Structure formats: structure tokens, C-alpha cells
Amino acid sequence: MGHKSIRMLAEENNESMQNLNVALPDKEDFKAWFKEIWKEVKPEFMQELIKEAKQEEPKVRYYTREEICSILHITGPTLKKRERDGMPATVIGKRKLYNLEAVEKFLKEKSYK
């Protein structure tokens, strides 16, 4: 068998491409095929997605009553009043903690100084 030139190979490839018939699966066959592939890919995909989310997730810092009072330059009774007015706080166990960003947003919206 002799060597074929690039031109001859290109012409043969062009002819075979013209005679190529592609059978596309119907919707149900495609869905079944995709489900099988997804079973294999999903765990790895989910792990990667969680990994990316954790990298992008900013660290939220919570402050105690004493710390938030000191930061905001307010007293304990004033803090209680702000809480009754709707200032956000998170209860973890028996402790009430405050997210500074959420507190500042609340104070700004309520026009507290």
C-alpha cells in the first residue's frame, strides 16, 4: 500500500463526510443517557461546587453584647431597646451574638446614630 498525499486524504475525508448519516437520540433516550452519565459525574461535580462555594464564602464575625456595645458606643439598656426595635441578633446556645454588618445595616435603615 502506497503513501497517500495530504490532498488525497482530504478528498477522501470530504467524500466520507458527505455520506455520513448521524442519528440523534430522541428526547427520552437522551434523558436516560444523561441520567446515567450524571450518576457518575454528580459526586465529583458537587464536591467541586461545594469547594468553590467555601472559597467564596466570606467569614462572618459575631460579637458579644459587650463587644457590640463597645463598637457602637452604646450602653446595655440602649442595646436592649434596639433589639426590641428589631435589631438582628443570633442566639447560639444561651448566648446572644451580633453580626456587625447586619447591625450596621439595621441602624442605617432605622436612622439611628
CORZIRA-V474678 format. One record per pair of residues at least 6 apart in sequence whose ideal C-beta (glycine too) atoms are under 7 Angstrom apart, sorted by sequence separation. I is the first residue (numbers start at 1). GAP is how many residues later the second one is. If there is no record, write none. Layout:
i=<I I>
gap=<GAP GAP>
//
This chain:
i=<69 83 69 89 90 25 63 89 89 90 69 65 68 88 65 88 88 87 88 87 86 85 62 71 68 82 65 64 63 62 63 68 62 62 63 60 61>
gap=<6 6 7 7 7 8 8 8 9 9 10 11 11 11 14 14 15 16 18 19 20 25 28 29 30 30 31 33 34 35 35 35 36 37 37 39 39>
//
